[in-house]
C-alpha cells in the first residue's frame, strides 16, 4: 500500500468518527457524490440549470460535500495531470460568492468559504479515497494526490516525493 493510500485510509476513519463541531456541519443538502456537469440539463441561451438528472444514490450530506465535482467545470485531466482553464480562479470565486450569498439569504450568513472548502476536501476524501482503496487505480491515485496537494490547508500533511 502506498503512503498516500495509507494516509487516505487513516483519514477516512477519522472523518467518519468526527462529531459535528459547529452548526455548519449539520447544515445538509440533498446531493449525490458523483454529481458532474453531465448530470445537468442546461438552458443554452442563458446557461442556467433547467434540471438535474441522475439522482440515483442521492442522500443528505453537509453542504459542500460534493463541491469537488465543480472542479471539472474549471479544468480537465490530461495524461500529464490536471490542467486548469485560463479563467479557473475567476469562475471558482464567482461560484463561491454566489453560493455564500444564497446561503446568507437563507439565514446562514455564518458559513464561510473556508468551511465550504474544508467540506469539499472531506467529500473528496470520502468519494475518491474509498474508490482508490477499492480499485487501486494509479491514475486515480495521481489525481487524488494532485488534488490534495492543491489544498492550502493540506501543506505539511502530504510528504514530497
C-alpha positions in Angstrom: 0.0 0.0 0.0 1.4 3.4 -1.0 2.0 6.1 1.6 -0.9 8.2 0.1 -3.3 5.2 0.3 -2.3 4.7 4.0 -3.0 8.3 4.8 -6.3 8.3 3.0 -7.4 5.2 4.8 -6.4 6.7 8.1 -8.1 10.0 7.2 -11.3 8.4 6.2 -11.6 6.5 9.5 -11.1 9.8 11.3 -13.6 11.7 9.1 -16.3 9.2 9.8 -15.9 9.5 13.5 -15.9 13.3 13.8 -18.8 14.7 15.8 -20.3 17.9 14.4 -18.1 20.8 15.7 -20.5 23.6 14.5 -23.9 24.2 13.2 -22.3 24.3 9.7 -21.6 20.6 9.7 -25.3 19.9 10.5 -26.5 22.0 7.6 -27.2 19.4 4.9 -28.4 19.4 1.4 -29.7 16.8 -1.0 -26.7 15.8 -3.0 -25.1 12.9 -4.7 -21.4 12.0 -4.6 -20.8 11.8 -8.3 -22.8 14.8 -9.4 -20.9 16.1 -12.5 -21.6 18.6 -15.3 -23.1 15.6 -17.3 -25.9 15.4 -14.8 -27.3 18.9 -15.6 -29.7 19.9 -18.3 -29.0 23.5 -19.2 -30.8 26.3 -21.0 -28.4 27.0 -23.8 -29.4 30.6 -24.3 -28.8 31.7 -20.7 -26.6 29.0 -19.2 -28.9 28.3 -16.3 -29.7 24.9 -14.9 -33.0 23.5 -16.3 -32.9 20.2 -14.4 -30.6 17.9 -12.5 -30.5 14.3 -13.8 -29.2 11.1 -12.3 -30.5 11.3 -8.7 -29.9 7.5 -8.0 -27.9 7.3 -4.8 -28.8 10.8 -3.7 -28.5 11.5 0.1 -28.3 14.3 2.5 -24.7 15.4 3.2 -23.2 18.6 4.7 -23.2 21.5 2.3 -20.1 21.4 0.2 -19.6 17.7 0.3 -19.9 17.3 -3.4 -18.2 20.6 -4.4 -15.1 18.6 -5.6 -17.1 17.9 -8.8 -17.2 21.6 -9.7 -13.5 21.3 -10.4 -14.5 19.5 -13.7 -16.1 22.8 -14.8 -12.8 24.7 -14.2 -10.3 22.3 -15.9 -9.6 18.8 -17.2 -7.4 15.8 -16.7 -4.6 15.3 -19.2 -2.1 12.4 -19.5 0.4 14.6 -17.6 -2.0 15.7 -14.8 -4.7 18.2 -14.1 -4.9 21.3 -16.2 -6.9 24.4 -15.0 -8.7 26.5 -17.6 -7.5 30.1 -18.0 -10.4 31.5 -16.1 -10.4 28.9 -13.4 -9.8 31.2 -10.4 -12.4 33.7 -11.7 -15.1 31.0 -12.1 -14.3 29.4 -8.8 -14.5 32.8 -7.0 -17.9 33.6 -8.7 -19.2 30.1 -7.7 -18.3 30.6 -4.0 -19.6 34.2 -4.0 -22.9 33.1 -5.3 -23.1 30.1 -3.1 -22.3 32.1 0.1 -24.8 34.8 -1.0 -27.5 32.1 -1.4 -26.7 30.6 2.0 -26.8 34.1 3.6 -30.2 34.8 2.0 -31.5 31.7 3.7 -30.2 32.8 7.1 -26.8 31.0 7.1 -24.5 34.0 6.9 -22.2 32.4 9.4 -20.9 29.9 6.8 -17.5 30.8 5.3 -15.7 29.9 2.2 -13.1 28.1 4.3 -15.8 25.9 5.8 -17.1 25.0 2.3 -13.6 24.3 1.1 -12.9 22.1 4.1 -16.1 20.2 3.5 -15.2 19.9 -0.2 -11.9 18.2 0.8 -13.7 15.9 3.2 -16.2 15.0 0.4 -13.2 14.3 -2.0 -11.6 12.0 0.6 -14.8 10.1 1.2 -15.6 9.8 -2.5 -12.2 9.4 -4.1 -10.4 7.7 -1.2 -12.9 4.9 -1.0 -12.7 4.2 -4.7 -9.0 4.5 -4.8 -8.6 2.0 -2.0 -11.2 -0.4 -3.6 -9.8 -0.3 -7.2 -6.2 0.5 -6.7 -6.1 2.7 -9.8 -2.7 4.5 -10.3 -4.3 7.3 -12.4 -6.9 7.9 -9.7 -4.2 8.0 -7.1 -2.3 10.5 -9.2 -5.4 12.7 -9.4 -6.3 12.5 -5.7 -2.7 13.2 -4.8 -2.6 16.3 -7.0 -6.0 17.5 -5.7 -4.9 17.2 -2.1 -1.6 18.9 -2.7 -3.5 21.8 -4.2 -5.4 22.5 -0.9 -3.6 25.1 1.1 -4.6 23.6 4.5 -3.0 20.2 3.5 0.5 21.7 3.5 2.7 19.5 5.6 0.2 16.7 5.7 1.3 15.0 2.4 5.1 14.4 2.1 7.0 15.4 -1.1 8.3 12.7 -3.3 
